[in-house]
Amino acid sequence: MKICVVGAHKTGTSSLVVMLEKLTKTTWDKTPMAMWNNPEAAFAWVRETNQTIIRDSPFNFFDHYKRLDEEYPDAKFILTLRPSLSWYQSVMRWQKCFPYTRRIYNHLYGWSHSSKTDVISKYETRNKEIIKYFETRPGKLLVINLWESANPGELATFLGLKPQKELVYPHVNANKKK
């Protein structure tokens, strides 16, 4: 079974993948950066390497979740959310630490010429579109907000695995407020 994490960057996708690796006893391999602008190559890479956990660039761009759903009809999808203003602020800090990410956000959200309100609106609209896409298929999408009430047991049950009481979500890949 494929597990597709389709939340935007800076919504807890790294923390979620650490939990997924513990639950599923598999590992996640980062999509080579050279493929971020080449979805065809990235999808071929997933097929060739038989990835179980699929996340982040370029799979969390645009509506690639639809293609993942078409190619892997038995896949489970996880949408990670974060309060919108907190997400925006985190992305701004992330861009200062890793300037190459500006290209990603310019591409996804029209960052260089959009207001904060417009960028947040695009983030929220994409999340709503994902939820709507899966709404008629219960058990296909799990929406998790790690900033509110994340329960590893809920994740395990969604994946058809036995919950492990000792597991807690880690907080990885956090950037410091500056």
N, C-alpha and C positions, 0 to 999 in steps of 0.2 A: 504494500500500500504506500502511495505517495502522500506526503504531508506537505501542503503548500501554505507557507506563511506569507500572506499578502498585505500585511500592514505596511504603512509608510516607514521610512527610516525614522529613527528616534522615537518609536512608539513601544519599545521593549522587545523588538524582534530578536536581538542578541540574547537577552535574558531568557526568552521563550525557547530559543534553540538549545541553550544549555539544559533546560528542563526536558526538552524533547529527547536529547541525547541520553539523558539519564533514564527516562521512561522507556524508550524504544531500544536502548543498547546499540544504537547506530551513531554514526558521526555525520556531521555536515561538512561538506567541502565548499569553500567559497567559490562562486563563479569567477573565473579569471576576468580581471578588469578589462582586458582587451575585448571581451564579449559584451560589455555593458551596452554598447551602441549597436550591437549586432544580435538581435533576438534570435535570428535563425541559427546562428552558431551556438548561442546559449542553450536553446532547446535541444539541438543536436548533442551538445555536451552532456546534458542531463540524461539523454537516452544512452549515450555511449558509456557513461560512468555509472549508470544505474543508481542515481541519487535517490535516497528515500526522503530526505528533508530538502525541500526547495524553498529558498527564501532570498529576499533582497534583490539587488540589481541583477538583471533587468526585470525580474519576474514580478516585482511589486510596482512596475511602471504601468501607467495607462490602464488598459483593460486586458493585460496579459493573463489575468486570472481566468478569463473566458477561454483562452486557448489552452491553458493548463487543464481546465475542466473538460474540454473536448478531447485532448490527448490522453488524459488519465481519468476516465469516468468514475473510477472507484476511489479517487483521491479524496482526502479530507482537507478542508480549507480552514485556516485560522486567521482572523482579522484582528490585529492588535490595534487598540485605540489608546489615545492619550488626550487629556483635556487640550483643546485647540490652542489656547494661548501658550500653555506650557510647551506644547509641541513646537510651536513657532519659535519661541525663545530658545529652545534646545537646538533647533536646526540652525539658528543664527550663530550660536556659540560653536556648533560643530563646523560651520563654514569657516569660522575664524581659525580653528585648529587645523582644518584640512581644506585648503582653498580649492582643491580639485572638485569638491562636492558642489561648488557653486554652479558648475556646468550641469550637474544632475538636476539641481533645482531650477536653473534657468530653463532647462529642457522640459521639466515636468510641470512647473507652476508659473512659467514666465517671470521668474524671480526678479530679473533685472529691471523690469518695467511694470511690476505690479505692486500695489500697496499691500501692507500687512493684512488688511481686511480681505482683499482679493485672494491672497495666497491661502489664508485660513479658509475662505469660502471654497476654494478648489479642493483643499484637503478634506473638508467636511462633505462636499459633494461626492468625491470619489468613495469615501467610506459608505455613504448612503447608497451609492450605485452598487457596490459589492453586496451589501445586505439585501437590497432589492433583487439582485440577480439570483441569489440563493434562497429567497424567502419561500418558494413553493417546494423546497426539498429539505425537509427537516433532517437533521443529522449530518448535513453536508458541510455546514459552516458553524464554527464556534467563534463568537466575538468575545475578546478578552480585553479588559482595561486593567493593566497591571498597577495603575495608580489608584484604583478603587478597591475592588474585591476580587483578587485573583486566587483561585483555588486549584492547586495541582490535581486534586481528586477529580474535579470537573473535567480537566484536560484528559486525564487518564481514562475516565469513563467515555468521553467523546471518542477517543481512539480505540475503545474496546479493550483497554488494558486494566489491570488491577491497580487501584489507587494505592499509593505508598504513603503512609501517614508521616514518615520522617522527612519527606521532601518539601522544600519551600522554594519559592521563586528566588533566584539570585538577582542582584542588580549589577549587571555587567555593562561595560562600554559606556559608562556615564561620563558626561563631560562636566567639568567644574564650572560653576557660575562665575563669570568675570564681569 
